[in-house]
Amino acid sequence: MIRIGMLGFGTVGRSVYDLLQAHTERFPDMQIVSVAVRQITEQRMTLYPTVQFTTNPDTIVTASDIDVVIEVMGGQTETYRYLRRALHSGKHVITANKDLIATYGETLQKIASAHQLALLYGASVAGGIPILDALTNLLPGDETMQVGGIINGTSNFILTQMSDAAMNYDDALALAQRMGIAEANPVNDVAGFDARYKLAILAKTAFGANVVTTQIPTQGIQEINATVLDEAKRLGYVIKPLAVARRTGQELAMTVGPHLVPAAHLLGKIDNVQNAVQVKTRNIQDLVFTGPGAGAKPTASAVLSDLAIVHDIVCGRQLVHEKQALQQPVITGTAAGRYIRVTAPATYEIDAIAQANQIGIKTMWVRSHRATILTDTVSPATLARFEAALQQQIGAKIEIVLPVYQE
């Protein structure tokens, strides 16, 4: 019997328990025997009579009769200490904690490898999509060149409502909160921090790159409004919240934020809380994985997928080797076309300033003292020089700059 201890018993934890009970034919020799919770209640003890509840996670991570620890309680520093103890105590670890893995994943993986244990976190990114397993196991003879897509359902829901239902940002956010899609404090989702953590995990899995999340250029969706959405539509695009990492040699071009995506592109058709991850490899141009990115049942399903891997490991299957790591990867912004809105007293001079700074302009609309510009592909450094020249030479105010998704 493989005995499981679980840290956390909220909606995800209960879903993990229920799914495991519903699939005893797949996991006949696995049982959740102990669960750490903040508070032990009579109701919990009645509903789950075979589970031993504790308010002290240390009793689980150090217990000699626990084989696997599943972490679904959240948090970083304290949770990291519990998982580190679990690995040092000889336990396989499964976690759905993207923040923790993005921050401490490299250290935990070294401990797991030293003890020949599994550290699995398939539920930490796009819970309803087996993207981490796909990147690790499905293409052993290929090399991933690009990975990314829509990996935050809250931001995608808000932008979908703003586009399709003509809501403003505040109303779309309020609707998301009423529906339980957005947190009371939504900053992690709408400012791009959640997607940034997930992109760091994708980069680790796809490229073996250990990325400091604060190095990833990140932009939130809070500045998107009806004008931006309407102008993007006129240009043939929709606005989608993307997180993308592209490898070139020892460099990783990474970006998180709202992008102009061609309306006909598959990513442009992913709406509301759905997620989609696009993978480009050296031998295969395009693989796209879609599905629900969050929710208790999709996340619990991903945890059980990791549990199946642990089961196979315990029964004799070898651990999967990690991809060869990028040596000191250089994190850069992405070269891409840019949508730029500016206000300036002398908008008629913008074209000349663009030419002087080697900016190719595809489209430019000028209305009084406001201009909308769609550029050719431009590097972050060239874009910064162009913006500085606009401000210095004609007193331009840069209202918003968005990248165009590169095929």
NUFIMI-441319 format. One record per residue (C-alpha): residue in three letters; x, y, z. Coordinates in Angstrom, 2 decimals. Layout:
BEGIN
atom aa=ALA	px=X	py=Y	pz=Z $
...
//
This chain:
BEGIN
atom aa=MET	px=0.00	py=0.00	pz=0.00 $
atom aa=ILE	px=1.30	py=3.45	pz=-0.99 $
atom aa=ARG	px=0.32	py=5.81	pz=1.81 $
atom aa=ILE	px=-0.34	py=9.48	pz=0.98 $
atom aa=GLY	px=-0.24	py=12.53	pz=3.21 $
atom aa=MET	px=-1.81	py=15.76	pz=2.00 $
atom aa=LEU	px=-1.11	py=19.35	pz=3.01 $
atom aa=GLY	px=-4.31	py=21.36	pz=2.56 $
atom aa=PHE	px=-7.93	py=20.29	pz=2.24 $
atom aa=GLY	px=-9.71	py=23.14	pz=0.48 $
atom aa=THR	px=-11.67	py=22.74	pz=-2.74 $
atom aa=VAL	px=-8.69	py=21.26	pz=-4.61 $
atom aa=GLY	px=-7.67	py=18.96	pz=-1.75 $
atom aa=ARG	px=-11.19	py=17.59	pz=-1.37 $
atom aa=SER	px=-11.43	py=17.09	pz=-5.14 $
atom aa=VAL	px=-8.17	py=15.11	pz=-5.10 $
atom aa=TYR	px=-9.55	py=12.89	pz=-2.34 $
atom aa=ASP	px=-12.91	py=12.41	pz=-4.12 $
atom aa=LEU	px=-11.27	py=11.60	pz=-7.48 $
atom aa=LEU	px=-8.92	py=9.10	pz=-5.89 $
atom aa=GLN	px=-11.86	py=7.41	pz=-4.18 $
atom aa=ALA	px=-13.78	py=7.36	pz=-7.48 $
atom aa=HIS	px=-10.89	py=5.66	pz=-9.31 $
atom aa=THR	px=-9.88	py=2.92	pz=-6.92 $
atom aa=GLU	px=-9.60	py=0.55	pz=-9.88 $
atom aa=ARG	px=-6.74	py=2.71	pz=-11.25 $
atom aa=PHE	px=-5.17	py=3.27	pz=-7.83 $
atom aa=PRO	px=-6.09	py=0.17	pz=-5.82 $
atom aa=ASP	px=-2.97	py=0.32	pz=-3.67 $
atom aa=MET	px=-2.92	py=4.09	pz=-2.93 $
atom aa=GLN	px=-4.70	py=5.75	pz=-0.02 $
atom aa=ILE	px=-4.80	py=9.22	pz=1.53 $
atom aa=VAL	px=-4.30	py=8.46	pz=5.20 $
atom aa=SER	px=-3.39	py=11.83	pz=6.72 $
atom aa=VAL	px=-4.29	py=15.45	pz=5.94 $
atom aa=ALA	px=-2.98	py=18.70	pz=7.44 $
atom aa=VAL	px=-5.64	py=21.39	pz=7.88 $
atom aa=ARG	px=-5.87	py=24.70	pz=9.70 $
atom aa=GLN	px=-8.77	py=23.53	pz=11.84 $
atom aa=ILE	px=-10.14	py=20.08	pz=12.64 $
atom aa=THR	px=-13.94	py=20.06	pz=12.67 $
atom aa=GLU	px=-16.49	py=17.44	pz=13.66 $
atom aa=GLN	px=-18.01	py=17.65	pz=10.18 $
atom aa=ARG	px=-14.71	py=16.78	pz=8.50 $
atom aa=MET	px=-14.13	py=13.84	pz=10.79 $
atom aa=THR	px=-17.64	py=12.56	pz=10.05 $
atom aa=LEU	px=-17.38	py=12.98	pz=6.27 $
atom aa=TYR	px=-13.89	py=11.46	pz=6.04 $
atom aa=PRO	px=-13.70	py=8.80	pz=8.78 $
atom aa=THR	px=-10.67	py=6.99	pz=7.29 $
atom aa=VAL	px=-8.52	py=10.15	pz=7.25 $
atom aa=GLN	px=-6.39	py=11.24	pz=10.17 $
atom aa=PHE	px=-6.52	py=15.05	pz=10.38 $
atom aa=THR	px=-3.77	py=17.13	pz=11.95 $
atom aa=THR	px=-3.04	py=20.83	pz=12.34 $
atom aa=ASN	px=0.72	py=20.18	pz=12.24 $
atom aa=PRO	px=2.09	py=19.55	pz=8.71 $
atom aa=ASP	px=5.41	py=18.42	pz=10.21 $
atom aa=THR	px=3.78	py=15.23	pz=11.47 $
atom aa=ILE	px=3.02	py=14.32	pz=7.86 $
atom aa=VAL	px=6.25	py=15.35	pz=6.10 $
atom aa=THR	px=8.40	py=13.54	pz=8.67 $
atom aa=ALA	px=6.18	py=10.48	pz=9.27 $
atom aa=SER	px=7.96	py=7.19	pz=8.58 $
atom aa=ASP	px=4.79	py=5.56	pz=7.20 $
atom aa=ILE	px=4.01	py=8.23	pz=4.56 $
atom aa=ASP	px=5.33	py=7.55	pz=1.03 $
atom aa=VAL	px=3.97	py=10.53	pz=-0.93 $
atom aa=VAL	px=3.18	py=14.11	pz=0.10 $
atom aa=ILE	px=0.64	py=16.07	pz=-1.95 $
atom aa=GLU	px=0.76	py=19.84	pz=-1.33 $
atom aa=VAL	px=-2.34	py=21.90	pz=-2.17 $
atom aa=MET	px=-2.26	py=24.42	pz=0.67 $
atom aa=GLY	px=-0.50	py=27.28	pz=-1.11 $
atom aa=GLY	px=2.06	py=29.70	pz=0.28 $
atom aa=GLN	px=5.79	py=29.93	pz=-0.36 $
atom aa=THR	px=8.39	py=30.18	pz=2.38 $
atom aa=GLU	px=6.77	py=28.01	pz=5.03 $
atom aa=THR	px=5.44	py=25.55	pz=2.46 $
atom aa=TYR	px=8.92	py=25.28	pz=0.93 $
atom aa=ARG	px=10.29	py=24.25	pz=4.32 $
atom aa=TYR	px=7.65	py=21.51	pz=4.64 $
atom aa=LEU	px=8.38	py=20.11	pz=1.17 $
atom aa=ARG	px=12.11	py=20.25	pz=1.74 $
atom aa=ARG	px=11.64	py=18.21	pz=4.92 $
atom aa=ALA	px=9.40	py=15.76	pz=3.05 $
atom aa=LEU	px=12.11	py=15.14	pz=0.43 $
atom aa=HIS	px=14.84	py=14.82	pz=3.04 $
atom aa=SER	px=12.56	py=12.30	pz=4.79 $
atom aa=GLY	px=12.40	py=10.15	pz=1.64 $
atom aa=LYS	px=8.96	py=11.09	pz=0.32 $
atom aa=HIS	px=7.91	py=11.76	pz=-3.27 $
atom aa=VAL	px=6.32	py=15.20	pz=-3.56 $
atom aa=ILE	px=3.45	py=16.41	pz=-5.75 $
atom aa=THR	px=2.45	py=20.07	pz=-5.68 $
atom aa=ALA	px=0.03	py=22.38	pz=-7.47 $
atom aa=ASN	px=1.86	py=25.45	pz=-6.17 $
atom aa=LYS	px=3.13	py=27.51	pz=-9.11 $
atom aa=ASP	px=4.49	py=30.35	pz=-6.95 $
atom aa=LEU	px=6.57	py=27.94	pz=-4.90 $
atom aa=ILE	px=7.91	py=25.98	pz=-7.89 $
atom aa=ALA	px=8.82	py=29.15	pz=-9.80 $
atom aa=THR	px=10.71	py=30.42	pz=-6.74 $
atom aa=TYR	px=12.14	py=27.29	pz=-5.10 $
atom aa=GLY	px=11.75	py=24.62	pz=-7.79 $
atom aa=GLU	px=15.46	py=24.39	pz=-8.66 $
atom aa=THR	px=16.48	py=23.85	pz=-5.03 $
atom aa=LEU	px=13.74	py=21.29	pz=-4.40 $
atom aa=GLN	px=14.63	py=19.45	pz=-7.61 $
atom aa=LYS	px=18.26	py=19.13	pz=-6.51 $
atom aa=ILE	px=17.15	py=17.61	pz=-3.20 $
atom aa=ALA	px=14.74	py=15.25	pz=-4.97 $
atom aa=SER	px=17.41	py=14.13	pz=-7.43 $
atom aa=ALA	px=19.94	py=13.56	pz=-4.64 $
atom aa=HIS	px=17.47	py=11.24	pz=-2.90 $
atom aa=GLN	px=16.22	py=9.64	pz=-6.17 $
atom aa=LEU	px=12.72	py=10.93	pz=-5.54 $
atom aa=ALA	px=10.06	py=12.50	pz=-7.73 $
atom aa=LEU	px=9.15	py=16.17	pz=-7.51 $
atom aa=LEU	px=6.09	py=16.60	pz=-9.75 $
atom aa=TYR	px=4.10	py=19.76	pz=-10.39 $
atom aa=GLY	px=1.93	py=19.13	pz=-13.44 $
atom aa=ALA	px=-1.01	py=20.86	pz=-11.75 $
atom aa=SER	px=0.91	py=24.12	pz=-11.32 $
atom aa=VAL	px=0.43	py=25.30	pz=-14.93 $
atom aa=ALA	px=-2.86	py=25.14	pz=-16.87 $
atom aa=GLY	px=-4.35	py=22.49	pz=-14.59 $
atom aa=GLY	px=-6.67	py=21.00	pz=-17.21 $
atom aa=ILE	px=-3.93	py=20.67	pz=-19.83 $
atom aa=PRO	px=-1.15	py=18.04	pz=-19.44 $
atom aa=ILE	px=1.39	py=20.48	pz=-20.87 $
atom aa=LEU	px=4.29	py=19.79	pz=-18.50 $
atom aa=ASP	px=4.02	py=16.04	pz=-19.08 $
atom aa=ALA	px=3.87	py=16.66	pz=-22.83 $
atom aa=LEU	px=6.97	py=18.85	pz=-22.80 $
atom aa=THR	px=8.84	py=16.30	pz=-20.69 $
atom aa=ASN	px=7.84	py=13.00	pz=-22.29 $
atom aa=LEU	px=6.12	py=13.30	pz=-25.66 $
atom aa=LEU	px=8.98	py=14.71	pz=-27.76 $
atom aa=PRO	px=12.19	py=13.06	pz=-26.51 $
atom aa=GLY	px=13.88	py=13.27	pz=-29.91 $
atom aa=ASP	px=12.99	py=16.89	pz=-30.61 $
atom aa=GLU	px=14.00	py=20.31	pz=-29.32 $
atom aa=THR	px=11.48	py=22.87	pz=-28.11 $
atom aa=MET	px=12.07	py=26.33	pz=-29.59 $
atom aa=GLN	px=9.02	py=28.21	pz=-28.30 $
atom aa=VAL	px=6.33	py=27.66	pz=-25.69 $
atom aa=GLY	px=3.53	py=29.86	pz=-24.42 $
atom aa=GLY	px=0.01	py=31.06	pz=-24.90 $
atom aa=ILE	px=-2.98	py=31.92	pz=-22.73 $
atom aa=ILE	px=-2.24	py=30.61	pz=-19.25 $
atom aa=ASN	px=-4.34	py=32.88	pz=-17.04 $
atom aa=GLY	px=-8.08	py=32.29	pz=-17.31 $
atom aa=THR	px=-9.06	py=35.32	pz=-15.23 $
atom aa=SER	px=-7.41	py=37.84	pz=-17.55 $
atom aa=ASN	px=-8.74	py=36.03	pz=-20.60 $
atom aa=PHE	px=-12.27	py=36.09	pz=-19.18 $
atom aa=ILE	px=-12.08	py=39.82	pz=-18.47 $
atom aa=LEU	px=-10.77	py=40.66	pz=-21.95 $
atom aa=THR	px=-13.41	py=38.40	pz=-23.56 $
atom aa=GLN	px=-16.20	py=40.21	pz=-21.72 $
atom aa=MET	px=-14.76	py=43.60	pz=-22.67 $
atom aa=SER	px=-14.56	py=42.55	pz=-26.33 $
atom aa=ASP	px=-17.72	py=40.49	pz=-26.79 $
atom aa=ALA	px=-20.10	py=42.10	pz=-24.27 $
atom aa=ALA	px=-18.75	py=45.68	pz=-24.58 $
atom aa=MET	px=-18.06	py=45.85	pz=-20.85 $
atom aa=ASN	px=-15.54	py=48.24	pz=-19.39 $
atom aa=TYR	px=-12.65	py=46.85	pz=-17.37 $
atom aa=ASP	px=-14.18	py=47.51	pz=-13.94 $
atom aa=ASP	px=-17.50	py=45.86	pz=-14.82 $
atom aa=ALA	px=-15.81	py=42.81	pz=-16.39 $
atom aa=LEU	px=-13.62	py=42.40	pz=-13.31 $
atom aa=ALA	px=-16.63	py=42.71	pz=-11.00 $
atom aa=LEU	px=-18.46	py=40.02	pz=-12.99 $
atom aa=ALA	px=-15.43	py=37.74	pz=-12.75 $
atom aa=GLN	px=-15.34	py=38.25	pz=-8.98 $
atom aa=ARG	px=-19.06	py=37.51	pz=-8.61 $
atom aa=MET	px=-18.59	py=34.28	pz=-10.58 $
atom aa=GLY	px=-15.61	py=33.22	pz=-8.48 $
atom aa=ILE	px=-13.22	py=33.53	pz=-11.44 $
atom aa=ALA	px=-11.29	py=36.47	pz=-9.96 $
atom aa=GLU	px=-10.04	py=36.85	pz=-6.40 $
atom aa=ALA	px=-11.20	py=39.70	pz=-4.17 $
atom aa=ASN	px=-7.68	py=41.09	pz=-4.66 $
atom aa=PRO	px=-7.11	py=40.29	pz=-8.37 $
atom aa=VAL	px=-3.65	py=41.85	pz=-8.76 $
atom aa=ASN	px=-1.77	py=38.56	pz=-9.29 $
atom aa=ASP	px=-3.99	py=37.74	pz=-12.27 $
atom aa=VAL	px=-4.62	py=41.12	pz=-13.89 $
atom aa=ALA	px=-1.06	py=42.43	pz=-13.42 $
atom aa=GLY	px=0.43	py=39.32	pz=-15.03 $
atom aa=PHE	px=2.22	py=37.91	pz=-11.97 $
atom aa=ASP	px=0.36	py=34.58	pz=-12.05 $
atom aa=ALA	px=1.23	py=34.07	pz=-15.73 $
atom aa=ARG	px=4.84	py=35.08	pz=-15.03 $
atom aa=TYR	px=5.22	py=32.30	pz=-12.45 $
atom aa=LYS	px=3.70	py=29.81	pz=-14.88 $
atom aa=LEU	px=5.94	py=30.92	pz=-17.75 $
atom aa=ALA	px=9.02	py=30.40	pz=-15.56 $
atom aa=ILE	px=7.87	py=26.82	pz=-14.94 $
atom aa=LEU	px=7.22	py=26.26	pz=-18.65 $
atom aa=ALA	px=10.72	py=27.57	pz=-19.45 $
atom aa=LYS	px=12.24	py=25.24	pz=-16.86 $
atom aa=THR	px=10.40	py=22.26	pz=-18.31 $
atom aa=ALA	px=10.89	py=23.10	pz=-21.98 $
atom aa=PHE	px=14.43	py=24.47	pz=-21.94 $
atom aa=GLY	px=15.93	py=23.46	pz=-18.59 $
atom aa=ALA	px=16.25	py=27.16	pz=-17.83 $
atom aa=ASN	px=16.21	py=28.48	pz=-14.28 $
atom aa=VAL	px=14.53	py=31.84	pz=-14.66 $
atom aa=VAL	px=14.20	py=34.53	pz=-12.01 $
atom aa=THR	px=10.59	py=35.60	pz=-12.45 $
atom aa=THR	px=11.29	py=39.29	pz=-11.92 $
atom aa=GLN	px=13.52	py=39.25	pz=-15.01 $
atom aa=ILE	px=10.54	py=38.47	pz=-17.26 $
atom aa=PRO	px=9.10	py=41.62	pz=-18.91 $
atom aa=THR	px=5.53	py=41.78	pz=-17.60 $
atom aa=GLN	px=2.55	py=43.98	pz=-18.42 $
atom aa=GLY	px=-0.96	py=43.86	pz=-16.95 $
atom aa=ILE	px=-4.33	py=44.20	pz=-18.66 $
atom aa=GLN	px=-5.56	py=47.15	pz=-16.59 $
atom aa=GLU	px=-4.86	py=49.73	pz=-19.33 $
atom aa=ILE	px=-6.90	py=47.94	pz=-21.99 $
atom aa=ASN	px=-10.04	py=49.88	pz=-22.90 $
atom aa=ALA	px=-12.73	py=49.99	pz=-25.58 $
atom aa=THR	px=-10.62	py=52.20	pz=-27.87 $
atom aa=VAL	px=-7.72	py=49.76	pz=-27.86 $
atom aa=LEU	px=-10.03	py=46.80	pz=-28.48 $
atom aa=ASP	px=-11.83	py=48.61	pz=-31.33 $
atom aa=GLU	px=-8.61	py=49.70	pz=-33.03 $
atom aa=ALA	px=-7.16	py=46.20	pz=-32.74 $
atom aa=LYS	px=-10.31	py=44.84	pz=-34.37 $
atom aa=ARG	px=-10.02	py=47.33	pz=-37.24 $
atom aa=LEU	px=-6.46	py=46.11	pz=-37.80 $
atom aa=GLY	px=-7.58	py=42.45	pz=-37.87 $
atom aa=TYR	px=-6.54	py=41.51	pz=-34.33 $
atom aa=VAL	px=-7.98	py=40.62	pz=-30.94 $
atom aa=ILE	px=-6.35	py=41.36	pz=-27.58 $
atom aa=LYS	px=-5.29	py=38.26	pz=-25.66 $
atom aa=PRO	px=-3.22	py=37.85	pz=-22.46 $
atom aa=LEU	px=-0.17	py=35.86	pz=-23.57 $
atom aa=ALA	px=2.94	py=34.52	pz=-21.88 $
atom aa=VAL	px=5.61	py=33.40	pz=-24.35 $
atom aa=ALA	px=9.19	py=32.12	pz=-24.17 $
atom aa=ARG	px=11.28	py=31.73	pz=-27.33 $
atom aa=ARG	px=14.77	py=30.20	pz=-27.38 $
atom aa=THR	px=17.56	py=31.44	pz=-29.62 $
atom aa=GLY	px=20.92	py=29.92	pz=-28.73 $
atom aa=GLN	px=21.63	py=30.79	pz=-25.10 $
atom aa=GLU	px=19.01	py=33.55	pz=-25.06 $
atom aa=LEU	px=15.41	py=33.31	pz=-23.96 $
atom aa=ALA	px=13.10	py=36.01	pz=-25.27 $
atom aa=MET	px=10.25	py=36.14	pz=-22.76 $
atom aa=THR	px=7.16	py=38.30	pz=-22.38 $
atom aa=VAL	px=3.95	py=38.36	pz=-20.36 $
atom aa=GLY	px=1.04	py=40.68	pz=-21.10 $
atom aa=PRO	px=-1.74	py=41.59	pz=-23.52 $
atom aa=HIS	px=-0.84	py=41.03	pz=-27.17 $
atom aa=LEU	px=-2.48	py=41.75	pz=-30.50 $
atom aa=VAL	px=-3.26	py=38.30	pz=-31.90 $
atom aa=PRO	px=-4.53	py=37.78	pz=-35.46 $
atom aa=ALA	px=-8.27	py=37.19	pz=-35.19 $
atom aa=ALA	px=-8.01	py=34.08	pz=-37.38 $
atom aa=HIS	px=-5.27	py=32.49	pz=-35.24 $
atom aa=LEU	px=-6.29	py=29.67	pz=-32.90 $
atom aa=LEU	px=-5.09	py=31.65	pz=-29.87 $
atom aa=GLY	px=-7.37	py=34.47	pz=-30.96 $
atom aa=LYS	px=-10.36	py=32.14	pz=-30.63 $
atom aa=ILE	px=-9.65	py=31.01	pz=-27.06 $
atom aa=ASP	px=-12.21	py=32.81	pz=-24.90 $
atom aa=ASN	px=-13.25	py=33.26	pz=-21.29 $
atom aa=VAL	px=-11.50	py=30.96	pz=-18.77 $
atom aa=GLN	px=-10.09	py=28.58	pz=-21.37 $
atom aa=ASN	px=-6.32	py=28.20	pz=-21.62 $
atom aa=ALA	px=-4.19	py=27.30	pz=-24.63 $
atom aa=VAL	px=-0.49	py=26.52	pz=-24.84 $
atom aa=GLN	px=1.31	py=26.57	pz=-28.18 $
atom aa=VAL	px=4.56	py=24.63	pz=-28.61 $
atom aa=LYS	px=6.95	py=25.01	pz=-31.52 $
atom aa=THR	px=9.78	py=22.50	pz=-31.91 $
atom aa=ARG	px=12.66	py=22.16	pz=-34.32 $
atom aa=ASN	px=10.87	py=19.41	pz=-36.24 $
atom aa=ILE	px=7.19	py=20.24	pz=-35.64 $
atom aa=GLN	px=5.99	py=23.74	pz=-36.46 $
atom aa=ASP	px=2.92	py=23.85	pz=-34.26 $
atom aa=LEU	px=1.35	py=21.91	pz=-31.41 $
atom aa=VAL	px=-1.52	py=23.52	pz=-29.50 $
atom aa=PHE	px=-2.98	py=22.20	pz=-26.25 $
atom aa=THR	px=-6.28	py=23.66	pz=-25.03 $
atom aa=GLY	px=-8.46	py=23.12	pz=-22.00 $
atom aa=PRO	px=-9.58	py=24.60	pz=-18.69 $
atom aa=GLY	px=-6.69	py=26.25	pz=-16.91 $
atom aa=ALA	px=-8.06	py=26.28	pz=-13.39 $
atom aa=GLY	px=-10.80	py=24.99	pz=-11.15 $
atom aa=ALA	px=-10.84	py=22.32	pz=-8.50 $
atom aa=LYS	px=-11.57	py=19.32	pz=-10.72 $
atom aa=PRO	px=-9.08	py=20.10	pz=-13.53 $
atom aa=THR	px=-6.36	py=20.80	pz=-10.96 $
atom aa=ALA	px=-7.20	py=17.64	pz=-9.01 $
atom aa=SER	px=-7.12	py=15.64	pz=-12.24 $
atom aa=ALA	px=-3.61	py=16.95	pz=-12.94 $
atom aa=VAL	px=-2.55	py=15.96	pz=-9.40 $
atom aa=LEU	px=-3.83	py=12.44	pz=-10.03 $
atom aa=SER	px=-1.86	py=12.30	pz=-13.29 $
atom aa=ASP	px=1.27	py=13.04	pz=-11.26 $
atom aa=LEU	px=0.17	py=10.44	pz=-8.72 $
atom aa=ALA	px=0.00	py=7.85	pz=-11.52 $
atom aa=ILE	px=3.62	py=8.68	pz=-12.37 $
atom aa=VAL	px=4.64	py=8.20	pz=-8.73 $
atom aa=HIS	px=2.80	py=4.87	pz=-8.72 $
atom aa=ASP	px=4.78	py=3.72	pz=-11.76 $
atom aa=ILE	px=8.04	py=4.90	pz=-10.19 $
atom aa=VAL	px=7.35	py=3.01	pz=-6.97 $
atom aa=CYS	px=6.50	py=-0.06	pz=-9.06 $
atom aa=GLY	px=9.85	py=0.09	pz=-10.88 $
atom aa=ARG	px=9.67	py=2.70	pz=-13.65 $
atom aa=GLN	px=12.74	py=4.97	pz=-13.74 $
atom aa=LEU	px=12.49	py=8.70	pz=-13.21 $
atom aa=VAL	px=12.42	py=10.80	pz=-16.36 $
atom aa=HIS	px=15.71	py=12.58	pz=-17.01 $
atom aa=GLU	px=15.60	py=16.36	pz=-17.03 $
atom aa=LYS	px=16.39	py=18.29	pz=-20.19 $
atom aa=GLN	px=19.93	py=19.56	pz=-20.51 $
atom aa=ALA	px=19.91	py=22.98	pz=-18.90 $
atom aa=LEU	px=20.63	py=26.19	pz=-20.73 $
atom aa=GLN	px=23.96	py=27.49	pz=-19.50 $
atom aa=GLN	px=23.40	py=30.90	pz=-17.92 $
atom aa=PRO	px=20.42	py=31.83	pz=-20.11 $
atom aa=VAL	px=20.16	py=35.50	pz=-21.02 $
atom aa=ILE	px=16.58	py=36.75	pz=-20.51 $
atom aa=THR	px=15.51	py=39.38	pz=-23.04 $
atom aa=GLY	px=12.32	py=41.04	pz=-24.16 $
atom aa=THR	px=10.81	py=39.92	pz=-27.44 $
atom aa=ALA	px=11.31	py=41.46	pz=-30.86 $
atom aa=ALA	px=7.83	py=41.98	pz=-32.30 $
atom aa=GLY	px=5.60	py=44.39	pz=-34.11 $
atom aa=ARG	px=4.13	py=46.99	pz=-31.78 $
atom aa=TYR	px=0.77	py=48.74	pz=-31.46 $
atom aa=ILE	px=1.45	py=52.24	pz=-30.08 $
atom aa=ARG	px=-0.98	py=55.02	pz=-29.11 $
atom aa=VAL	px=0.47	py=58.47	pz=-28.52 $
atom aa=THR	px=-0.73	py=62.01	pz=-28.03 $
atom aa=ALA	px=1.49	py=64.86	pz=-29.25 $
atom aa=PRO	px=1.23	py=68.48	pz=-30.41 $
atom aa=ALA	px=2.98	py=67.65	pz=-33.71 $
atom aa=THR	px=1.85	py=64.18	pz=-34.77 $
atom aa=TYR	px=2.85	py=64.98	pz=-38.38 $
atom aa=GLU	px=6.50	py=64.53	pz=-37.36 $
atom aa=ILE	px=6.08	py=60.95	pz=-36.15 $
atom aa=ASP	px=6.84	py=59.35	pz=-39.52 $
atom aa=ALA	px=10.18	py=61.19	pz=-39.84 $
atom aa=ILE	px=11.15	py=60.27	pz=-36.27 $
atom aa=ALA	px=10.30	py=56.63	pz=-36.98 $
atom aa=GLN	px=12.51	py=56.59	pz=-40.09 $
atom aa=ALA	px=15.38	py=58.19	pz=-38.19 $
atom aa=ASN	px=15.16	py=55.43	pz=-35.59 $
atom aa=GLN	px=14.83	py=52.59	pz=-38.12 $
atom aa=ILE	px=11.20	py=51.90	pz=-37.26 $
atom aa=GLY	px=9.09	py=50.52	pz=-40.09 $
atom aa=ILE	px=5.47	py=51.68	pz=-39.91 $
atom aa=LYS	px=2.82	py=49.35	pz=-41.31 $
atom aa=THR	px=-0.18	py=51.53	pz=-40.45 $
atom aa=MET	px=-0.64	py=54.93	pz=-38.85 $
atom aa=TRP	px=-3.85	py=56.77	pz=-38.08 $
atom aa=VAL	px=-3.71	py=60.42	pz=-37.06 $
atom aa=ARG	px=-6.65	py=62.25	pz=-35.54 $
atom aa=SER	px=-5.88	py=65.75	pz=-34.30 $
atom aa=HIS	px=-3.21	py=65.35	pz=-31.62 $
atom aa=ARG	px=-3.54	py=61.57	pz=-31.26 $
atom aa=ALA	px=-1.84	py=58.89	pz=-33.38 $
atom aa=THR	px=-2.17	py=55.11	pz=-33.56 $
atom aa=ILE	px=0.86	py=53.31	pz=-34.95 $
atom aa=LEU	px=1.37	py=49.68	pz=-35.98 $
atom aa=THR	px=5.07	py=48.93	pz=-36.53 $
atom aa=ASP	px=7.06	py=46.22	pz=-38.22 $
atom aa=THR	px=9.10	py=43.91	pz=-35.99 $
atom aa=VAL	px=11.23	py=45.96	pz=-33.63 $
atom aa=SER	px=13.60	py=45.01	pz=-30.80 $
atom aa=PRO	px=12.97	py=46.26	pz=-27.25 $
atom aa=ALA	px=16.09	py=48.47	pz=-27.44 $
atom aa=THR	px=15.04	py=50.10	pz=-30.73 $
atom aa=LEU	px=11.51	py=50.58	pz=-29.40 $
atom aa=ALA	px=12.88	py=52.32	pz=-26.29 $
atom aa=ARG	px=14.92	py=54.73	pz=-28.47 $
atom aa=PHE	px=11.86	py=55.49	pz=-30.60 $
atom aa=GLU	px=9.71	py=56.21	pz=-27.54 $
atom aa=ALA	px=12.41	py=58.45	pz=-26.07 $
atom aa=ALA	px=12.75	py=60.35	pz=-29.37 $
atom aa=LEU	px=8.97	py=60.92	pz=-29.54 $
atom aa=GLN	px=8.96	py=62.29	pz=-26.01 $
atom aa=GLN	px=12.03	py=64.49	pz=-26.42 $
atom aa=GLN	px=11.44	py=65.85	pz=-29.91 $
atom aa=ILE	px=7.70	py=66.45	pz=-30.01 $
atom aa=GLY	px=6.63	py=66.11	pz=-26.37 $
atom aa=ALA	px=4.66	py=62.95	pz=-27.07 $
atom aa=LYS	px=2.84	py=61.11	pz=-24.30 $
atom aa=ILE	px=2.94	py=57.33	pz=-24.79 $
atom aa=GLU	px=-0.55	py=56.08	pz=-23.84 $
atom aa=ILE	px=-0.04	py=52.36	pz=-24.41 $
atom aa=VAL	px=2.34	py=49.97	pz=-26.19 $
atom aa=LEU	px=1.36	py=46.37	pz=-26.94 $
atom aa=PRO	px=3.31	py=43.66	pz=-28.78 $
atom aa=VAL	px=1.93	py=41.84	pz=-31.80 $
atom aa=TYR	px=2.08	py=38.06	pz=-31.46 $
atom aa=GLN	px=4.79	py=36.60	pz=-33.68 $
atom aa=GLU	px=3.76	py=33.46	pz=-35.60 $
//
